[in-house]
Amino acid sequence: MPNWLLPENIADVLPSEARKIEDLRRKMLDTFRLYGYELVMPPLLEYVDSLLAGAGQDTELRTFKVVDQLSGRLLGLRADMTTQVARIDAHLLNRDSVTRLCYAGSVLHTRPSGLHATREPLQIGAEIYGHAGLEADAEIQELALSSVALAGFTDVRLDLCHVGILRALLADDPAARRDEAQLTCFLRAKDAPGLDEFTHNYLPATRQALLALTQLYGGIDVLGRAKEALPALPGITRALAELAALAASAIGRAEVAIDLADLRGYQYESGAMFALYVPGLPNAVARGGRYDHVGEAFGRARPATGFSLDLRELARLLPTAERKHSIRAPWGNAPELREKIADLRKAGEVVIQSMPGHDNVQDEFECDRVLVLENGNWILKNLG
Ligand SMILES: N[C@@H](Cc1c[nH]c[nH+]1)C(=O)O
């Protein structure tokens, strides 16, 4: 095997792709800052115990593990930064007030989430801690929509779901509660026949409601249908009202869809959840939602909600960025030349100094002007 081969679903990012990714990363972090989100940089690896505290089984299976030569303990390479940021909020910042944090960095997955998915997504996201009200969920939803819009996508679908519905149904039925993980799998797959068979010894009301969930997807009218089809438990009524409010806040910015069985995620979610879809990609480009119990795992319960997305995946969908026009300049130490080049760069121009003997500048840049000395002055000339 040639020694330059990379493992499956691991890839280098070459210049034109890297530029798209980096442009997006900067734009998004700048936007997060305008909303008051503070940037944090959690480590790439941690003790598995703390990395996986509060995370679900999905994350555990996705986490690469290595032995630490210093402590002999097991370390994990992060598969999702959300729980790391929750740890920072709970323990290191220790604030009681509302805290807004954002992050951008690579995460690693033991297995790709799809055939062509990378095992090294570049995760970027934002999280709000300390506010249990729907205002925080609405702000996160708005920020997620703005982030996808920044990438140039105008045709976005927002799918809403709520973990509270399943939790309220299971709270009344101990047999069903034990099976939460399996039930989630059936619901995710909308496998009504499988669910029917699996739930034959449940209370009839629970069974009927679970089966109804597999049919409750579509436009906003699903919320009305859900009111009819599901028991009027306080948890369900509250969840449906929250979804109605979140759907209303997105009208005009995205096509809103409701899917009450879409319980994908990492299983730490505790309330309203959303996913954003763009044309041409079957998988969600961004996911988010409420996860109020992760802080407890770090000894300090804090209401929490946030979203994240994979910059590599999003950038892959974008057309190749236009090559940046630039200026070719000769190599030299003359003070006037250096000053002229410095001024142009200060003004945002790309100036590439040709190395002696290499007159053809790199492919990545297209030089449309050249800096030449005429009558003792350095001037710009268009290249034909
Ligand atoms: N980190 C989650 C999304 C999320 C961020 N905050 C809350 N949920 C994911 O990658 O699916």
The ligand as a Gaussian input file, in Angstrom:
#p B3LYP/6-31G(d) Opt

LIG

1 1
 N      -24.164000      18.742000      18.492000
 C      -25.441000      18.305000      17.986000
 C      -26.359000      19.459000      17.709000
 C      -26.575000      20.318000      18.903000
 C      -25.850000      21.391000      19.300000
 N      -26.416000      21.800000      20.455000
 C      -27.423000      21.054000      20.720000
 N      -27.547000      20.118000      19.807000
 C      -25.234000      17.543000      16.692000
 O      -24.142000      17.585000      16.152000
 O      -26.156000      16.915000      16.201000

